[in-house]
Amino acid sequence: MQVLGIDPGVATTGYGLITQLPNGEIETVKYGVIRTKAGISLPERLQTLYEELQNILLLHQPQHAAVEKLFFQRNVTTAIAVGEARGICLLALSQAHISIGEYTPLEVKQAVTGYGAADKHQVQVMVQTLLQLKTLPKPDDAADALAVAFCHMSHLRYQQAAL
């Protein structure tokens, strides 16, 4: 089972792909960020995000994906732009016929660290530990995407065990 986690944003979207091995261990396949060029129009940035995400989906063909839900932001303009990027991510996943989970930052932090108010560094350290990475996953957007993927995989494993 492969799960793609996404931390959406207009300038930087984090992605993290993990897989469950037959022995039950979780392994990191790939993680990173999709960056869009500053100074180009929002539609062009969203198109770049869509195309890059499609490339990742075609290359790795995950069965499941999860996208972080938008949380309240003081800057309405930023919140709207992040919401638009999130919509692009959901569209690309839906068109690829991938099942999608959605989690709030609190839910992700709770699943990864056991504490819903964990800071960025705590999330990075726990992601490194849980996924047995040699170094801290960077940048933050990629670490957050791996955390989203881990949260969703945990949810899926729980659902399978409950059946």
Beta strands, then each sheet from edge to edge (+ up, - down):
strand 1: 2-7
strand 2: 12-20
strand 3: 26-35
strand 4: 64-68
strand 5: 99-103
sheet 1: 3+ 2- 1+ 4+ 5+
end
